[in-house]
Amino acid sequence: MIELINTILFDFFKNFGNYMPNLFGGLLILVVGLLIGSIVKQLILTVVTFSKIDLLFHKTKLIKKEEVNVWTEVLSEILKWMLIIVFLVPALEVWGLSRATSVVNQILFYLPNVVVAVVIAFVGILASNLTSDLIRHSVKTMGSTASNSLAVFTRGTIMFFTVLVVLNQLGVAQDLIRILFTGIVAMLSLAGGLAFGLGGKELAKELLEELKSKLK
C-alpha cells in the first residue's frame, strides 16, 4: 500500500516537474500580451488626448467631450483585449489546451465585428445629431415646437436604424432585423404613396385637364 502511494506521488511530482516549463512559458506569453495590450490602450488614449479630438468634436456641438472620451475608452479597451487574446492562443497551445484554443479563436474572429459596430454606433450618433440640428435650424419658420418635434423625430429615426445596423453587424437576430427593416421601408413607402395620392389628387386632376385641353 505504501509503495503504491509512493509510486503515485512520484509520478505526480515527476509529471508536474516536466510540466513546469510549459506552465511558466505560457504565463510568460500571457504576461507579454497583457503588457502590450495595456501599452497600446494607453498609447491610443494619449494620442487622442494630445490631438484634442474630443475638443474638436465638442466645438462642432455634435457630441459632448465626455461622450467622446467614453467611446475612445471603449474602443481602446476592445483593442487591448484583442491583443491579449492573440497572445492567449499560443499560451493555451503551450499549456496543451488545444480544445480551448478553438473557442478562443472564435472569440478573436468575432471581436473585429464589435470594433466595427462601435464605429458604426459612433458615426450614427454624429449623423443623428448633425441631421437634427440641420432640420431644427432649417424649419424655424414653422415654430419652435414643430421644429423641435421634427428634429427629435429625425434623430430618433436615425438612431433606430443605427441600432438595427449595429445588431446586424454583431450577428444578433439577423433574419429578424432584415424582416423588420423590410417591413419599415414598405410601411414608409406605402404611407408616402397614400399621402401623395390623397393629398395630390386635386393637383393631378388639374394637370390632366390642362393636358387634355392642350391636346384638343
C-alpha positions as CSV (number, residue, x, y, z in Angstrom):
1,M,0.0,0.0,0.0
2,I,2.8,2.4,0.9
3,E,4.7,1.5,-2.2
4,L,1.6,2.3,-4.3
5,I,1.2,5.7,-2.7
6,N,4.9,6.4,-3.2
7,T,4.6,5.5,-6.8
8,I,1.5,7.7,-7.3
9,L,3.2,10.7,-5.6
10,F,6.4,10.1,-7.5
11,D,4.6,10.0,-10.9
12,F,2.6,13.1,-9.9
13,F,5.7,15.2,-9.0
14,K,7.6,13.9,-11.9
15,N,4.8,14.9,-14.4
16,F,4.3,18.2,-12.6
17,G,8.0,19.0,-12.8
18,N,8.0,18.1,-16.5
19,Y,5.0,20.5,-17.0
20,M,6.5,23.4,-15.1
21,P,8.5,24.8,-18.1
22,N,5.3,24.8,-20.2
23,L,3.3,26.4,-17.4
24,F,5.8,29.3,-16.9
25,G,6.3,29.6,-20.7
26,G,2.6,30.1,-21.2
27,L,2.4,32.5,-18.3
28,L,5.3,34.5,-19.8
29,I,3.5,34.7,-23.2
30,L,0.3,35.8,-21.5
31,V,2.1,38.5,-19.4
32,V,3.7,39.9,-22.5
33,G,0.3,40.1,-24.1
34,L,-1.1,41.9,-21.1
35,L,1.7,44.4,-21.2
36,I,1.4,45.0,-24.9
37,G,-2.4,45.4,-24.7
38,S,-2.1,47.9,-21.8
39,I,0.6,49.8,-23.7
40,V,-1.5,50.0,-26.9
41,K,-4.5,51.2,-24.9
42,Q,-2.5,53.9,-23.2
43,L,-1.0,54.9,-26.5
44,I,-4.4,55.3,-28.1
45,L,-5.7,57.4,-25.2
46,T,-2.5,59.5,-25.2
47,V,-2.8,60.2,-29.0
48,V,-6.5,61.2,-28.6
49,T,-5.6,63.5,-25.6
50,F,-2.7,65.2,-27.4
51,S,-4.5,65.5,-30.7
52,K,-7.5,67.1,-28.9
53,I,-10.0,65.1,-31.0
54,D,-12.5,65.3,-28.1
55,L,-12.3,69.1,-28.1
56,L,-12.7,69.2,-31.9
57,F,-15.9,67.2,-31.7
58,H,-17.1,69.3,-28.7
59,K,-16.6,72.5,-30.7
60,T,-18.8,71.2,-33.5
61,K,-21.6,70.7,-30.9
62,L,-22.3,67.3,-32.4
63,I,-21.3,65.3,-29.3
64,K,-20.1,66.2,-25.8
65,K,-16.4,65.9,-24.8
66,E,-17.2,63.3,-22.1
67,E,-19.1,61.1,-24.6
68,V,-16.1,61.2,-27.0
69,N,-13.8,60.1,-24.1
70,V,-16.2,57.2,-23.3
71,W,-16.3,56.0,-26.9
72,T,-12.5,56.2,-27.0
73,E,-12.2,54.3,-23.8
74,V,-14.5,51.5,-25.1
75,L,-12.7,51.2,-28.4
76,S,-9.2,51.2,-26.8
77,E,-10.4,48.5,-24.3
78,I,-11.6,46.3,-27.1
79,L,-8.4,46.6,-29.0
80,K,-6.5,45.9,-25.8
81,W,-8.3,42.6,-25.2
82,M,-7.9,41.7,-28.9
83,L,-4.2,41.8,-28.4
84,I,-4.4,39.8,-25.1
85,I,-6.5,37.1,-26.8
86,V,-3.9,37.0,-29.7
87,F,-1.2,36.1,-27.1
88,L,-3.6,33.8,-25.2
89,V,-3.9,31.5,-28.1
90,P,-0.2,30.4,-28.2
91,A,-0.2,30.3,-24.4
92,L,-3.0,27.8,-24.5
93,E,-1.1,25.8,-27.1
94,V,1.9,25.7,-24.8
95,W,-0.3,24.5,-21.9
96,G,-1.7,21.8,-24.1
97,L,-5.2,23.1,-24.1
98,S,-5.9,22.7,-27.8
99,R,-9.7,22.4,-27.4
100,A,-9.8,25.7,-25.5
101,T,-7.8,27.3,-28.4
102,S,-10.6,26.7,-30.9
103,V,-13.1,28.6,-28.6
104,V,-10.7,31.5,-28.1
105,N,-10.1,31.7,-31.8
106,Q,-13.8,32.1,-32.4
107,I,-13.9,34.9,-29.9
108,L,-10.9,36.5,-31.6
109,F,-12.5,36.3,-35.0
110,Y,-15.7,37.9,-33.6
111,L,-14.1,40.9,-31.9
112,P,-13.5,42.8,-35.2
113,N,-17.3,42.8,-35.6
114,V,-17.5,44.5,-32.2
115,V,-15.0,47.2,-33.3
116,V,-16.9,47.9,-36.5
117,A,-20.2,48.0,-34.5
118,V,-18.7,50.6,-32.1
119,V,-17.5,52.7,-35.0
120,I,-20.9,52.5,-36.7
121,A,-22.7,53.4,-33.5
122,F,-20.4,56.5,-33.0
123,V,-21.0,57.6,-36.6
124,G,-24.7,57.1,-36.2
125,I,-24.8,59.3,-33.2
126,L,-22.9,62.0,-35.0
127,A,-25.2,61.7,-38.0
128,S,-28.3,61.9,-35.9
129,N,-27.1,65.0,-34.0
130,L,-26.0,66.7,-37.2
131,T,-29.2,66.0,-39.1
132,S,-31.4,67.0,-36.2
133,D,-29.6,70.3,-35.8
134,L,-29.9,71.0,-39.6
135,I,-33.6,70.3,-39.5
136,R,-34.1,72.4,-36.4
137,H,-32.5,75.4,-38.0
138,S,-34.0,74.8,-41.4
139,V,-37.6,74.8,-40.3
140,K,-37.5,77.6,-37.7
141,T,-40.3,79.4,-39.6
142,M,-42.7,76.6,-38.6
143,G,-42.3,77.5,-34.9
144,S,-40.0,76.2,-32.2
145,T,-42.4,73.4,-31.2
146,A,-42.8,72.0,-34.6
147,S,-39.1,72.3,-35.5
148,N,-38.0,70.6,-32.2
149,S,-40.5,67.8,-32.7
150,L,-39.4,67.2,-36.3
151,A,-35.7,67.3,-35.1
152,V,-36.4,64.8,-32.3
153,F,-38.3,62.5,-34.7
154,T,-35.4,62.6,-37.2
155,R,-32.8,61.9,-34.6
156,G,-34.8,59.0,-33.2
157,T,-35.3,57.5,-36.7
158,I,-31.6,57.7,-37.5
159,M,-30.7,56.2,-34.1
160,F,-33.3,53.4,-34.6
161,F,-31.7,52.4,-38.0
162,T,-28.3,52.7,-36.5
163,V,-29.2,50.2,-33.8
164,L,-30.5,47.8,-36.5
165,V,-27.2,48.1,-38.4
166,V,-25.2,47.6,-35.2
167,L,-27.2,44.5,-34.2
168,N,-26.8,43.1,-37.8
169,Q,-23.1,43.7,-37.6
170,L,-22.9,41.8,-34.3
171,G,-24.9,39.0,-35.8
172,V,-27.8,39.3,-33.4
173,A,-31.1,38.0,-34.9
174,Q,-30.1,39.0,-38.4
175,D,-33.1,37.4,-40.1
176,L,-35.5,39.2,-37.8
177,I,-33.7,42.5,-38.4
178,R,-33.9,42.1,-42.1
179,I,-37.6,41.4,-41.9
180,L,-38.2,44.3,-39.6
181,F,-36.1,46.7,-41.9
182,T,-38.0,45.5,-45.0
183,G,-41.3,46.0,-43.2
184,I,-40.4,49.5,-42.1
185,V,-39.3,50.5,-45.6
186,A,-42.5,49.0,-47.1
187,M,-44.6,50.8,-44.5
188,L,-43.0,54.2,-45.2
189,S,-43.3,53.7,-49.0
190,L,-47.0,52.8,-48.6
191,A,-47.6,55.7,-46.3
192,G,-45.8,58.1,-48.6
193,G,-47.7,56.8,-51.6
194,L,-51.1,57.1,-49.9
195,A,-50.2,60.6,-48.6
196,F,-49.1,61.8,-52.0
197,G,-52.1,60.1,-53.8
198,L,-54.7,61.6,-51.4
199,G,-53.0,65.0,-51.0
200,G,-52.1,65.5,-54.6
201,K,-55.4,64.2,-56.1
202,E,-56.7,67.6,-57.0
203,L,-53.4,68.7,-58.4
204,A,-53.2,65.6,-60.6
205,K,-56.7,66.2,-61.8
206,E,-55.9,69.8,-62.8
207,L,-52.8,68.8,-64.6
208,L,-54.6,66.1,-66.6
209,E,-57.4,68.5,-67.5
210,E,-54.9,71.1,-68.6
211,L,-53.1,68.5,-70.7
212,K,-56.4,67.3,-72.2
213,S,-57.4,70.9,-73.2
214,K,-54.0,71.4,-74.9
215,L,-54.4,68.3,-76.9
216,K,-57.7,69.5,-78.1
